[in-house]
Amino acid sequence: MKHKIAPSLLSADFSRLKEEIEKVTEAGADILHLDIMDGHFVPNLTFGIPVIEAICKVAKIPLDAHLMVTNPDVYIESLAKMGVKYFSFHAEAVFHSHRLLQKIKGCGMKAGIALNPGTSIMSIIDLLPEVDFVLVMTVNPGFGGQKFIDFCLDKVRFLDNYRKEKGLCYEIEIDGGVHSDNIKAVVDAGTDIVVAGSYVFHSDNYREAIMSLKRSSGKEV
């Protein structure tokens, strides 16, 4: 199965957001990744409901909302109504992860849990039969342009082996520091969805950047 490329709008030019969305879609992006931060769970503040609503109106490909907030539950119904397809939250942000997963799926979205570099997979192991995807952070969340943390690939390998052993079908997504030099290792580890922000939006040619992430993996494009 071919992996999907999900450019992160956090690295786009916000003064030309509609144009950026159209441009990266035409360049071959499979998913648009939305980094939603509240300035509390992570030391950064991005966009809220009004901006997300505007993004949803122009997006032609699935939207993936990554909630780096202390209260992800308050976003669920609003984002579902807007048509967001993927919704992930951090295990540390809530007391009742299972309940939140059920609510997300009940609203028609794919439900995922995000793991920080310092968060153990064992903290969510019992929830893996319930998730639609796991988002493995390969940088510390909060800012784009950070260096890839290599040991995080061990989590991807574990998740890939675990789903095979247990007959589970969740997707594995990674986010942070991905570029053409490490994409092969990322995909070989078992990644299905690759988030790439700076590498795509800070390039001179979006199509070439996206295609390089697909070609360099060694998988069929």
C-alpha positions as CSV (number, residue, x, y, z in Angstrom):
1,M,0.0,0.0,0.0
2,K,1.3,3.4,-0.9
3,H,1.9,5.9,1.9
4,K,0.1,9.2,1.9
5,I,1.7,12.7,2.1
6,A,0.0,15.2,4.4
7,P,1.6,18.7,4.2
8,S,1.2,20.7,7.4
9,L,-0.5,24.1,6.9
10,L,1.5,25.3,9.9
11,S,4.4,26.0,7.5
12,A,2.2,27.6,4.8
13,D,2.1,31.4,4.1
14,F,-1.0,32.4,6.1
15,S,-1.3,35.6,4.1
16,R,-2.1,33.5,1.0
17,L,-3.8,30.5,2.7
18,K,-6.4,29.7,0.0
19,E,-3.7,29.9,-2.7
20,E,-1.4,27.7,-0.7
21,I,-4.1,25.1,-0.1
22,E,-4.9,25.0,-3.8
23,K,-1.2,24.9,-4.8
24,V,-0.2,22.0,-2.6
25,T,-3.4,20.1,-3.6
26,E,-2.5,20.4,-7.2
27,A,1.0,19.3,-6.4
28,G,-0.2,15.9,-5.3
29,A,-0.9,16.1,-1.5
30,D,-3.1,13.4,-0.3
31,I,-4.2,15.0,3.0
32,L,-4.0,18.4,4.6
33,H,-2.6,18.4,8.2
34,L,-4.0,21.0,10.6
35,D,-1.9,21.7,13.7
36,I,-4.3,23.1,16.2
37,M,-2.5,24.6,19.3
38,D,-3.9,26.5,22.2
39,G,-0.8,28.0,23.8
40,H,-1.3,25.8,26.9
41,F,-0.6,22.2,26.0
42,V,2.3,23.4,23.7
43,P,4.0,26.8,23.8
44,N,2.5,28.1,20.6
45,L,-0.9,29.4,19.3
46,T,-2.1,28.6,15.8
47,F,-5.6,28.8,14.4
48,G,-9.1,28.4,15.9
49,I,-12.5,27.5,14.6
50,P,-13.1,30.4,12.2
51,V,-9.8,29.8,10.3
52,I,-10.5,26.0,10.2
53,E,-13.9,26.7,8.9
54,A,-12.4,28.8,6.1
55,I,-9.9,26.1,5.3
56,C,-12.7,23.5,5.1
57,K,-14.5,25.6,2.5
58,V,-11.6,25.5,0.0
59,A,-10.0,22.2,0.8
60,K,-10.6,19.4,-1.8
61,I,-8.7,16.7,0.0
62,P,-9.2,15.1,3.4
63,L,-8.4,17.2,6.5
64,D,-6.4,15.8,9.4
65,A,-6.8,17.8,12.6
66,H,-4.0,17.3,15.2
67,L,-5.3,18.7,18.5
68,M,-2.4,20.0,20.7
69,V,-4.8,21.4,23.2
70,T,-5.8,20.8,26.8
71,N,-9.5,20.4,26.0
72,P,-9.8,18.5,22.6
73,D,-13.3,17.4,23.4
74,V,-14.8,20.9,22.8
75,Y,-13.6,20.7,19.2
76,I,-15.1,17.4,18.2
77,E,-18.6,18.3,17.1
78,S,-17.5,21.5,15.4
79,L,-14.8,19.9,13.3
80,A,-17.0,16.9,12.4
81,K,-19.7,19.3,11.1
82,M,-17.1,21.1,9.0
83,G,-16.1,17.8,7.4
84,V,-12.7,17.1,9.0
85,K,-11.9,13.4,8.4
86,Y,-9.0,12.7,10.9
87,F,-9.0,13.9,14.5
88,S,-6.2,13.1,16.9
89,F,-5.5,14.2,20.5
90,H,-2.6,13.7,22.9
91,A,-3.0,11.0,25.6
92,E,-1.7,13.4,28.3
93,A,-4.4,16.0,27.5
94,V,-7.4,14.0,28.7
95,F,-8.5,11.8,31.6
96,H,-10.7,9.4,29.7
97,S,-9.1,8.6,26.3
98,H,-11.4,5.7,25.5
99,R,-14.5,7.8,26.0
100,L,-13.1,10.5,23.7
101,L,-12.2,8.0,21.0
102,Q,-15.8,6.8,21.0
103,K,-17.1,10.3,20.8
104,I,-14.9,11.1,17.9
105,K,-15.9,8.0,16.0
106,G,-19.5,8.6,16.9
107,C,-19.3,12.0,15.1
108,G,-18.1,10.2,11.9
109,M,-14.4,11.0,12.1
110,K,-11.4,8.7,12.2
111,A,-10.1,8.8,15.8
112,G,-6.4,8.9,16.7
113,I,-4.1,9.3,19.6
114,A,-0.8,11.3,19.3
115,L,2.4,10.2,21.1
116,N,5.1,12.7,22.0
117,P,8.7,11.6,21.7
118,G,8.8,11.0,25.5
119,T,5.4,9.2,25.7
120,S,5.5,5.4,26.0
121,I,3.4,3.3,23.7
122,M,2.5,1.2,26.8
123,S,0.4,4.2,28.0
124,I,-2.0,3.5,25.1
125,I,-1.5,-0.2,24.4
126,D,-5.0,-1.2,25.6
127,L,-6.6,1.4,23.3
128,L,-4.9,0.2,20.1
129,P,-7.9,-2.0,19.2
130,E,-10.1,1.1,19.4
131,V,-8.1,3.7,17.4
132,D,-8.2,4.3,13.7
133,F,-4.7,5.7,13.6
134,V,-1.8,6.6,15.9
135,L,0.2,9.8,15.3
136,V,3.8,9.3,16.3
137,M,5.6,12.7,16.9
138,T,9.1,12.6,15.6
139,V,9.8,16.1,17.0
140,N,8.5,17.7,20.2
141,P,5.2,19.4,19.4
142,G,4.7,23.1,19.1
143,F,6.9,24.4,16.3
144,G,7.7,23.5,12.7
145,G,11.2,23.1,11.3
146,Q,12.6,20.9,14.0
147,K,15.2,18.0,13.5
148,F,13.9,14.5,13.2
149,I,14.3,12.4,16.4
150,D,15.5,9.0,15.2
151,F,14.5,6.8,18.2
152,C,10.8,7.6,17.5
153,L,11.0,5.1,14.6
154,D,11.2,2.4,17.2
155,K,7.6,3.2,18.1
156,V,6.6,3.0,14.5
157,R,8.2,-0.4,14.1
158,F,6.5,-1.6,17.3
159,L,3.1,-0.3,16.2
160,D,3.5,-2.0,12.8
161,N,4.5,-5.3,14.3
162,Y,1.7,-5.1,16.9
163,R,-1.1,-4.5,14.4
164,K,0.1,-7.5,12.3
165,E,0.3,-9.8,15.3
166,K,-3.1,-8.8,16.7
167,G,-4.9,-8.4,13.3
168,L,-5.6,-4.7,13.8
169,C,-6.0,-2.2,11.0
170,Y,-5.1,1.2,12.4
171,E,-2.9,3.5,10.3
172,I,0.4,4.9,11.5
173,E,1.1,8.5,11.0
174,I,4.3,10.4,11.8
175,D,4.9,14.1,12.1
176,G,8.1,16.1,12.3
177,G,11.4,16.6,10.5
178,V,10.7,14.4,7.5
179,H,12.6,15.0,4.3
180,S,13.8,13.1,1.2
181,D,16.9,11.8,3.1
182,N,14.9,10.0,5.8
183,I,11.6,9.2,4.1
184,K,12.8,5.6,3.1
185,A,13.5,4.7,6.7
186,V,10.2,6.3,7.8
187,V,8.1,4.2,5.3
188,D,10.2,1.0,5.8
189,A,9.4,1.2,9.5
190,G,5.7,0.9,8.7
191,T,4.4,4.5,8.3
192,D,1.2,5.0,6.3
193,I,0.7,8.8,6.5
194,V,3.7,11.2,6.4
195,V,3.2,14.8,7.7
196,A,5.7,17.2,6.1
197,G,5.5,20.9,6.7
198,S,8.7,22.9,6.1
199,Y,10.0,20.5,3.6
200,V,7.1,21.1,1.3
201,F,6.0,24.7,2.0
202,H,9.5,26.1,2.2
203,S,10.5,24.5,-1.1
204,D,10.6,26.3,-4.5
205,N,8.5,23.6,-6.1
206,Y,5.7,21.9,-4.1
207,R,5.2,19.2,-6.6
208,E,8.8,18.2,-6.7
209,A,9.0,18.2,-2.9
210,I,5.9,16.0,-2.6
211,M,7.0,13.6,-5.4
212,S,10.5,13.4,-3.8
213,L,8.9,12.1,-0.6
214,K,7.1,9.5,-2.7
215,R,10.0,8.5,-4.9
216,S,12.7,8.4,-2.2
217,S,10.7,5.9,-0.2
218,G,11.4,3.2,-2.7
219,K,7.6,2.5,-2.9
220,E,5.5,2.7,-6.0
221,V,4.2,6.3,-6.7
